[in-house]
């Protein structure tokens, strides 16, 4: 068995104190900025509620014209160099060393990175094309320019753009947001507008070697100001710095927030970024005509500035950029992107935290065998079911299972988790119409409570393709296809849902003791009705009873207790997930392929999604 680690997550989590360099004790919260004299400096702010700060040079790079920057979680800095022969340059902040240029394009203006440390940059060429480019992270380790492949043009000309200003990877989103986690946004300075590239459009462009499709976003007022840079808060608000001394603020849906102005200042806004300072989200702004690196907190209780910076340009820190880690704020239907090939949607996050993920491609593993993952994950004792077959994968030169492990420090209710996986990035090409329809399988790890299926991976699919699945907890997910008929899968799911609902032993996955007696009786009656309807071939009624089962869970949060002695689990989340997946397969059992081995479930089910 050969395992390939794809975009492996860093072990360091946010807020970890990194090694002390001779320059200063630098952490993920250290704020860096580019400035004159081809220099990158570190800014230290005075105490709240206000106070002036100081700066200390980190590295100087002669002959450059440094613009925007981004700081990786390991304090490796990538900055844009906007000169003839310009491009992306790398610096080790801890060592204070210049590692040179590794991607070449003449007028690099801004850069950002995704949660797998792939880079996205805009090239603002006054006499040529205004482009969006991608520079992929390869398997190299550490702060090394050789860790990136050559630049790829994602869009050879942003439509209607005369000047480009900024680029951002969307890390978190909610329903109604103008963009979804995993998308790329580009700010056009002239004429002022914001442009969206969806993760699907980017994947298609990479697969077909064509320009990515773009969608202009209707943010009011941008066309009438001089937008120079933008940032996205963890709540999804969009902050736009302007050349006329303001920071505009928009709600996640693109409408102005309050008065529409987050801050006013004397001078021209140049760059803006968000980051954590003492676990509080702050906004960092560079201002010309005064030489300020300005700090604001989103609550308006803390300000401060570093003065005398003499026309600073790019600004940022590493606090939100740990590889393979996505900050997961509290809220309903929160979507995060812990890796560039994957997003996760939580139905309800009751207490914020972070979501961490590792992605693997396992080549050569056989159905019916035990899956093994290397250290530091070290998964053992989890079996691939005999009916779960691997897809062909061009990175394996044969069949391969896509596996990702995940964990979250956030607390959530309902735990209906949607996993979206970009197959093209990982070497897969599956179909929703073929018999070998992709399914998502889930397994616990050693720290999770037991489930009624024991040590086997369990099908948790609720939609076509490897891009959708829900599990009672977020541990290990495997992508493959199922050789059973949809009818056989549905019957199996109903049986195990009954075992979980009515089982009295938490040690074997039973959940009865975690549920109030009245609610459990209601759920049991609905499930028995669904089973009887399915047995007589009335899939429509069976599906409706399962939907009522899910609605009863969501309407009765106080009927569930999280722990029985030393046994704790998210019982409502597991039951809703099981019922949701069962309803999807019951729908498929009514189709023409319901009795065909490996049959596909039609897209015409029109089942309710997360709302």
ZAMARGU-4260 file (C-alpha; in steps of 0.2 Angstrom, whole numbers, plus 5000, padded with zeros to 4 digits):
<rodrens>
0) 5000/5000/5000 | 5007/5017/4995 | 5001/5033/5004 | 5003/5050/4996 | 5001/5065/5008
5) 4992/5079/4998 | 4994/5096/5005 | 4997/5090/5023 | 4992/5101/5037 | 5005/5109/5048
10) 5006/5103/5066 | 5007/5120/5073 | 4990/5128/5078 | 4986/5146/5079 | 4994/5156/5093
15) 5008/5144/5095 | 5024/5153/5100 | 5037/5150/5087 | 5056/5150/5089 | 5065/5165/5095
20) 5076/5174/5082 | 5090/5186/5085 | 5078/5200/5079 | 5064/5198/5091 | 5052/5185/5098
25) 5040/5183/5083 | 5024/5174/5084 | 5009/5171/5072 | 5002/5187/5079 | 5017/5198/5073
30) 5012/5211/5060 | 5023/5213/5045 | 5023/5226/5032 | 5033/5231/5017 | 5040/5249/5016
35) 5053/5260/5007 | 5071/5256/5006 | 5065/5238/5000 | 5062/5233/5017 | 5050/5221/5027
40) 5048/5227/5045 | 5039/5220/5060 | 5026/5231/5070 | 5022/5231/5088 | 5007/5240/5094
45) 5004/5249/5111 | 4992/5242/5124 | 4973/5244/5122 | 4963/5254/5121 | 4975/5265/5111
50) 4993/5268/5110 | 5008/5271/5098 | 5019/5256/5093 | 5036/5253/5086 | 5044/5244/5071
55) 5060/5234/5069 | 5067/5229/5052 | 5066/5211/5048 | 5075/5210/5031 | 5081/5222/5017
60) 5081/5217/4999 | 5090/5229/4987 | 5084/5233/4970 | 5066/5228/4973 | 5049/5237/4973
65) 5040/5227/4987 | 5021/5229/4987 | 5008/5217/4995 | 5013/5202/5006 | 5006/5187/5014
70) 5014/5178/5029 | 5012/5159/5030 | 5009/5150/5047 | 5028/5146/5048 | 5032/5164/5047
75) 5038/5162/5029 | 5034/5178/5020 | 5030/5180/5002 | 5030/5197/4995 | 5026/5204/4977
80) 5040/5214/4968 | 5033/5226/4956 | 5047/5231/4945 | 5053/5225/4927 | 5058/5207/4930
85) 5047/5207/4945 | 5037/5193/4953 | 5035/5184/4970 | 5050/5184/4982 | 5052/5174/4998
90) 5059/5179/5015 | 5062/5169/5031 | 5056/5181/5045 | 5063/5170/5059 | 5080/5170/5052
95) 5079/5187/5044 | 5085/5180/5027 | 5081/5184/5009 | 5077/5168/4999 | 5075/5176/4982
100) 5063/5177/4968 | 5054/5161/4963 | 5039/5166/4952 | 5041/5179/4938 | 5029/5192/4931
105) 5033/5210/4929 | 5020/5219/4939 | 5015/5208/4954 | 5004/5219/4964 | 4996/5208/4978
110) 4997/5190/4984 | 4987/5178/4996 | 4988/5160/5000 | 4975/5146/5003 | 4974/5134/5017
115) 4986/5122/5008 | 4999/5136/5005 | 4995/5138/4986 | 4998/5156/4981 | 4986/5167/4971
120) 4993/5184/4964 | 4987/5198/4953 | 4998/5205/4940 | 4994/5224/4937 | 5002/5227/4920
125) 5000/5246/4915 | 5003/5242/4897 | 4998/5223/4896 | 4987/5210/4903 | 4979/5211/4920
130) 4980/5193/4926 | 4976/5181/4940 | 4989/5168/4943 | 4992/5153/4954 | 5008/5146/4961
135) 5006/5129/4968 | 5014/5122/4984 | 5023/5106/4980 | 5029/5093/4992 | 5044/5103/4997
140) 5046/5107/5016 | 5050/5123/5025 | 5053/5141/5020 | 5061/5137/5003 | 5058/5145/4986
145) 5060/5127/4978 | 5044/5123/4987 | 5033/5131/4974 | 5030/5126/4956 | 5030/5138/4941
150) 5016/5151/4940 | 5000/5146/4931 | 4989/5159/4923 | 4971/5157/4929 | 4964/5172/4920
155) 4974/5180/4906 | 4964/5196/4907 | 4951/5201/4921 | 4937/5207/4911 | 4936/5226/4909
160) 4951/5229/4921 | 4962/5243/4918 | 4971/5241/4935 | 4971/5227/4948 | 4973/5230/4966
165) 4971/5215/4977 | 4967/5196/4979 | 4960/5186/4993 | 4956/5168/4997 | 4939/5166/5005
170) 4942/5156/5021 | 4925/5156/5029 | 4907/5160/5023 | 4889/5158/5028 | 4873/5157/5018
175) 4869/5173/5008 | 4888/5178/5007 | 4894/5185/4990 | 4907/5171/4990 | 4909/5154/4997
180) 4924/5147/5007 | 4937/5141/4994 | 4933/5155/4981 | 4945/5168/4976 | 4940/5186/4975
185) 4950/5200/4965 | 4948/5218/4968 | 4949/5229/4952 | 4955/5246/4956 | 4950/5254/4939
190) 4935/5253/4936 | 4932/5249/4954 | 4923/5232/4956 | 4925/5215/4965 | 4926/5199/4955
195) 4923/5181/4961 | 4931/5165/4955 | 4922/5150/4962 | 4931/5135/4968 | 4923/5125/4954
200) 4927/5138/4941 | 4946/5137/4946 | 4946/5118/4946 | 4938/5118/4929 | 4951/5130/4923
205) 4966/5120/4930 | 4959/5104/4922 | 4955/5111/4905 | 4969/5124/4904 | 4957/5138/4900
210) 4953/5155/4908 | 4943/5153/4924 | 4925/5160/4923 | 4923/5176/4933 | 4907/5184/4941
215) 4907/5202/4945 | 4900/5206/4962 | 4887/5220/4965 | 4895/5230/4979 | 4889/5247/4979
220) 4900/5263/4978 | 4916/5254/4972 | 4915/5262/4955 | 4914/5279/4963 | 4929/5278/4974
225) 4947/5273/4973 | 4948/5255/4980 | 4966/5250/4984 | 4964/5234/4994 | 4951/5223/5004
230) 4950/5211/5018 | 4937/5198/5024 | 4933/5196/5042 | 4929/5180/5051 | 4911/5186/5051
235) 4911/5187/5032 | 4911/5207/5032 | 4921/5214/5017 | 4932/5229/5021 | 4938/5240/5007
240) 4952/5253/5009 | 4952/5268/4998 | 4963/5281/4992 | 4952/5295/4999 | 4955/5290/5017
245) 4941/5278/5021 | 4938/5260/5025 | 4921/5255/5018 | 4912/5240/5026 | 4900/5228/5018
250) 4889/5214/5025 | 4893/5197/5019 | 4879/5199/5006 | 4888/5214/4999 | 4876/5227/5006
255) 4883/5242/5016 | 4885/5239/5034 | 4878/5253/5045 | 4884/5269/5038 | 4895/5260/5026
260) 4911/5267/5033 | 4921/5257/5045 | 4935/5270/5048 | 4941/5287/5041 | 4958/5294/5042
265) 4970/5307/5035 | 4979/5300/5020 | 4978/5287/5007 | 4974/5269/5012 | 4986/5256/5003
270) 4983/5239/5010 | 4972/5231/5023 | 4972/5214/5032 | 4964/5205/5047 | 4972/5195/5060
275) 4972/5190/5078 | 4979/5199/5093 | 4977/5191/5109 | 4963/5181/5102 | 4954/5196/5096
280) 4951/5200/5078 | 4960/5216/5072 | 4961/5226/5056 | 4978/5232/5050 | 4979/5246/5038
285) 4994/5254/5029 | 4992/5273/5026 | 5002/5285/5015 | 5004/5303/5019 | 5009/5301/5037
290) 5017/5284/5037 | 5005/5274/5048 | 5002/5256/5051 | 4985/5258/5059 | 4977/5245/5070
295) 4958/5244/5074 | 4948/5230/5083 | 4931/5226/5075 | 4922/5230/5091 | 4929/5248/5091
300) 4937/5247/5109 | 4955/5246/5103 | 4965/5257/5091 | 4983/5261/5089 | 4996/5264/5076
305) 5014/5263/5072 | 5020/5280/5065 | 5035/5285/5056 | 5034/5270/5044 | 5037/5282/5029
310) 5024/5276/5016 | 5021/5258/5020 | 5013/5247/5008 | 5008/5228/5011 | 5003/5222/5028
315) 4998/5205/5036 | 5002/5192/5049 | 5001/5173/5050 | 4987/5171/5063 | 4974/5165/5051
320) 4986/5156/5039 | 4991/5140/5048 | 4992/5126/5035 | 4977/5114/5035 | 4968/5124/5049
325) 4953/5134/5047 | 4946/5146/5060 | 4928/5141/5063 | 4918/5155/5071 | 4901/5152/5080
330) 4886/5153/5069 | 4873/5144/5059 | 4879/5135/5043 | 4897/5140/5044 | 4907/5134/5029
335) 4926/5133/5031 | 4940/5127/5020 | 4954/5118/5029 | 4962/5113/5013 | 4961/5120/4996
340) 4953/5104/4989 | 4939/5103/5003 | 4926/5113/5012 | 4916/5108/5027 | 4899/5115/5032
345) 4893/5115/5050 | 4875/5116/5053 | 4877/5126/5070 | 4893/5130/5078 | 4889/5134/5096
350) 4906/5139/5102 | 4920/5144/5089 | 4937/5135/5087 | 4947/5129/5073 | 4945/5114/5060
355) 4961/5105/5055 | 4962/5092/5041 | 4975/5081/5032 | 4972/5074/5015 | 4979/5058/5009
360) 4978/5048/4993 | 4980/5029/4997 | 4986/5019/4982 | 4985/5000/4982 | 4973/4997/4997
365) 4961/4983/4994 | 4942/4982/4998 | 4940/4972/5014 | 4957/4976/5021 | 4962/4987/5035
370) 4966/5005/5030 | 4983/5012/5037 | 4988/5030/5037 | 5006/5035/5041 | 5012/5045/5057
375) 5007/5058/5064 | 4989/5052/5060 | 4993/5033/5062 | 4976/5027/5059 | 4974/5008/5062
380) 4960/4996/5065 | 4948/5004/5053 | 4942/4992/5039 | 4937/4997/5021 | 4921/4987/5017
385) 4921/4974/5003 | 4908/4984/4994 | 4918/5000/4994 | 4929/5001/4978 | 4942/5013/4974
390) 4942/5024/4958 | 4955/5025/4946 | 4967/5039/4950 | 4981/5047/4938 | 4992/5050/4953
395) 4991/5032/4958 | 4993/5024/4941 | 4978/5013/4946 | 4964/5013/4959 | 4966/5024/4974
400) 4956/5030/4989 | 4955/5048/4994 | 4955/5049/5013 | 4955/5064/5024 | 4956/5066/5043
405) 4948/5080/5052 | 4946/5087/5069 | 4938/5102/5076 | 4940/5112/5093 | 4923/5120/5089
410) 4907/5114/5098 | 4893/5111/5086 | 4875/5105/5087 | 4866/5094/5074 | 4884/5090/5067
415) 4877/5089/5049 | 4894/5091/5040 | 4895/5094/5022 | 4911/5089/5014 | 4915/5096/4997
420) 4930/5089/4988 | 4938/5095/4972 | 4941/5079/4963 | 4951/5087/4949 | 4964/5093/4960
425) 4967/5076/4967 | 4967/5065/4951 | 4949/5059/4951 | 4936/5061/4938 | 4920/5053/4943
430) 4902/5054/4936 | 4885/5057/4944 | 4876/5047/4929 | 4887/5032/4928 | 4884/5016/4938
435) 4899/5019/4948 | 4893/5034/4957 | 4905/5041/4970 | 4900/5039/4988 | 4907/5045/5004
440) 4912/5034/5019 | 4916/5039/5036 | 4925/5031/5051 | 4929/5035/5069 | 4946/5037/5076
445) 4953/5030/5093 | 4946/5046/5102 | 4928/5044/5096 | 4914/5035/5105 | 4910/5018/5096
450) 4897/5016/5083 | 4885/5002/5079 | 4895/4997/5064 | 4910/4994/5074 | 4927/4997/5065
455) 4921/4998/5047 | 4920/5013/5036 | 4901/5018/5034 | 4893/5026/5019 | 4886/5043/5024
460) 4882/5050/5007 | 4868/5062/5005 | 4871/5068/4987 | 4879/5063/4971 | 4898/5063/4970
465) 4912/5063/4983 | 4908/5081/4987 | 4894/5078/4999 | 4892/5068/5015 | 4887/5070/5033
470) 4893/5062/5048 | 4889/5062/5067 | 4907/5067/5070 | 4921/5073/5060 | 4935/5060/5060
475) 4940/5051/5044 | 4931/5051/5027 | 4935/5040/5012 | 4930/5042/4994 | 4925/5027/4983
480) 4910/5019/4975 | 4898/5006/4981 | 4895/4989/4972 | 4878/4986/4981 | 4861/4991/4974
485) 4854/5007/4981 | 4839/4997/4988 | 4852/4986/4998 | 4861/5001/5004 | 4845/5009/5010
490) 4839/4994/5019 | 4856/4993/5028 | 4855/5011/5033 | 4838/5009/5040 | 4843/4994/5050
495) 4858/5002/5058 | 4848/5018/5061 | 4836/5007/5072 | 4851/4999/5081 | 4858/5017/5085
500) 4842/5024/5090 | 4836/5010/5101 | 4852/5002/5107 | 4854/5004/5126 | 4873/5001/5127
505) 4884/5017/5123 | 4899/5005/5123 | 4893/4997/5107 | 4886/5013/5099 | 4868/5013/5107
510) 4861/5031/5109 | 4844/5027/5118 | 4851/5033/5135 | 4856/5050/5128 | 4838/5054/5122
515) 4823/5059/5132 | 4810/5045/5133 | 4796/5055/5124 | 4807/5061/5110 | 4814/5043/5108
520) 4797/5036/5106 | 4792/5049/5093 | 4808/5045/5083 | 4805/5026/5085 | 4787/5028/5078
525) 4793/5038/5063 | 4807/5026/5059 | 4795/5011/5060 | 4783/5019/5049 | 4798/5023/5036
530) 4803/5004/5037 | 4786/4998/5034 | 4783/5010/5019 | 4800/5005/5012 | 4796/4986/5014
535) 4780/4988/5004 | 4789/4998/4990 | 4782/5015/4995 | 4798/5025/4995 | 4790/5042/4994
540) 4781/5039/5011 | 4797/5031/5018 | 4807/5047/5013 | 4794/5058/5021 | 4794/5049/5037
545) 4813/5051/5038 | 4812/5069/5034 | 4800/5071/5049 | 4812/5061/5059 | 4826/5074/5056
550) 4814/5088/5059 | 4809/5081/5076 | 4827/5080/5081 | 4830/5098/5076 | 4815/5104/5085
555) 4820/5095/5101 | 4837/5100/5106 | 4833/5100/5125 | 4828/5082/5124 | 4846/5076/5121
560) 4860/5075/5134 | 4878/5075/5129 | 4885/5063/5142 | 4881/5047/5151 | 4894/5045/5164
565) 4911/5044/5155 | 4902/5041/5138 | 4899/5057/5128 | 4893/5060/5110 | 4883/5071/5099
570) 4868/5060/5098 | 4856/5072/5088 | 4870/5075/5075 | 4873/5056/5073 | 4854/5052/5072
575) 4851/5066/5060 | 4866/5061/5049 | 4860/5043/5048 | 4842/5048/5044 | 4848/5060/5031
580) 4859/5048/5022 | 4845/5034/5023 | 4833/5046/5015 | 4844/5049/5000 | 4847/5031/4997
585) 4828/5027/4999 | 4825/5040/4985 | 4837/5030/4974 | 4829/5014/4978 | 4814/5020/4969
590) 4823/5024/4953 | 4827/5012/4938 | 4844/5009/4945 | 4838/5004/4962 | 4839/4986/4959
595) 4855/4987/4949 | 4872/4984/4958 | 4882/5000/4959 | 4867/5009/4953 | 4867/5028/4954
600) 4855/5039/4964 | 4846/5052/4952 | 4849/5070/4955 | 4830/5072/4953 | 4827/5067/4971
605) 4825/5086/4976 | 4828/5082/4994 | 4830/5097/5006 | 4848/5102/5009 | 4856/5111/5024
610) 4845/5127/5027
</rodrens>
